[in-house]
Amino acid sequence: MNRALLILLLFAACFASCKKGFDAVAEERSQAVIDDGIIQDYINSNNLRSQVVQVDSIDVPTGIYCIVSAPGTGNDLYTNSTRITVNYTAKILTTGKIFGQSNNFKPTFALGETLRAWKLSIPLIKKGGKIRILSPSRYAYGPYAQDSLGLPKNSVCDFEVELLDVTN
């Protein structure tokens, strides 16, 4: 009996001393509100409201906004294995700091290997098209700093992408 009481007291002490741990979902939701505010402020302060299109994922708004400056041509169908060759510039939206660009190198990726913002936005254009993607951090690099790029965690990104080629 004393042993059972001791075990119960031990469990009660353990549970009483537990603190609420890190809640990743709450953290992501909180960051989403911040990111969405940054993007909305940018769109409004730069008079882009009439040019932007919000990207949906299965009829759910993502918080990604795009400006298609050239739609391109063709009737390409996109899958995760579609190969895209691009010319791009990647900036931090809040500072304008460039953290990546293709320069003279024209990389080719499988669409499924790219950032979620690109996976959802690139299909809005065809070969020869140009698109600007304003992406919340959750669809770019998320809560992970990219030290080699000089990109802080939770960075809202601004990508300018020219689609040079599409191969299925």
Secondary structure, 3 states (H helix, E strand, C coil): CHHHHHHHHHHHHHHHHCCCCCCHHHHHHHHHHHHHHHHHHHHHHCCCCCCCEEEEECCEEEEEEEEEEECCECCCCCCCCCEEEEEEEEEECCCCCEEEECCCCCCEEEHHHCCHHHHHHHHHCCECCEEEEEECHHHCCCCCCEHHHCECCCCCEEEEEEEEEEEC
